[in-house]
């Protein structure tokens, strides 16, 4: 398995998804309670051509080989990545992300799947790496790529009032507000809509609002 140096958007997305699987974010419901859940988490991300060297399902395959110790290591990893997002000083981010890439085996050139005949730099995992090693490398590369390309201001807490999530913003304008836009954003919109309706309903009636005509 390999992680391309310029694939930081994909890698940062996985880091964001990983930190938002905790019970803290889901109000007591850990979204990675067992190895089956870990496999399910990795399956959507294992077929990216540039990220895994063209090996379909490479990330999920590592998860399937995992045991209880690997699951605990992934749980520890998401705590580490959350700490980086919560304390986005440049030196802290770079040092922490560099430690996360310790499972890498140097750098190499691989074919660019998006441009025939072109190559790009990638970092392969060392032999015998675990699913925790793979996710650690991905998260580290995502953090480093975002710091270098977009800056440390892209590491943020979710702005939804009742959410404890966090995210790495890789959008072009840098205007992302929620850790899970489809969920947290919708909740905020619904809450705002209800608040507006309640305010309108409870507003005192003024003389000009009273109906004109015989009682």
WOGI-V641611 format. One record per backbone hydrogen bond with DSSP energy under -1.0 kcal/mol. CO is the residue of the C=O (numbers start at 1). NH is the residue of the N-H. Records with the same first field share a line. If there is no record, write none. Layout:
BEGIN
CO = NH + NH
END
This chain:
BEGIN
1 = 125
3 = 123
4 = 7
7 = 11
8 = 12
9 = 13
10 = 14
11 = 15
12 = 16
13 = 17
14 = 18
15 = 19
16 = 20
18 = 21
21 = 31
22 = 26
23 = 28
34 = 38
35 = 39
36 = 40
37 = 41
38 = 42
39 = 43
42 = 45
43 = 46
46 = 58
48 = 52
52 = 55
55 = 58
57 = 61
58 = 62
59 = 63
60 = 64
61 = 65
63 = 66
67 = 71
68 = 72
69 = 73
70 = 74
71 = 75
72 = 76
73 = 77
74 = 78
75 = 79
76 = 80
77 = 81
78 = 82
79 = 83
80 = 84
81 = 85
82 = 86
83 = 87
87 = 89
89 = 93
90 = 94
91 = 95
92 = 96
93 = 97
94 = 98
95 = 99
96 = 100
99 = 102
101 = 104
103 = 126
108 = 122
110 = 120
112 = 115
115 = 118
118 = 112
120 = 110
121 = 5
122 = 108
123 = 3
124 = 105
126 = 129
130 = 134
131 = 135
132 = 136
133 = 137
134 = 138
135 = 139
136 = 140
137 = 141
138 = 142
139 = 143
140 = 144
141 = 145
142 = 146
143 = 147
144 = 148
145 = 149
146 = 150 + 151
151 = 154
152 = 155
154 = 169
156 = 167
160 = 163
165 = 158
167 = 156
177 = 159
180 = 183 + 184
183 = 187
184 = 188
185 = 189
186 = 190
187 = 191
188 = 192
189 = 193
190 = 194
191 = 195
192 = 196
193 = 197
194 = 198
195 = 199
196 = 200
197 = 201
198 = 202
206 = 209
END
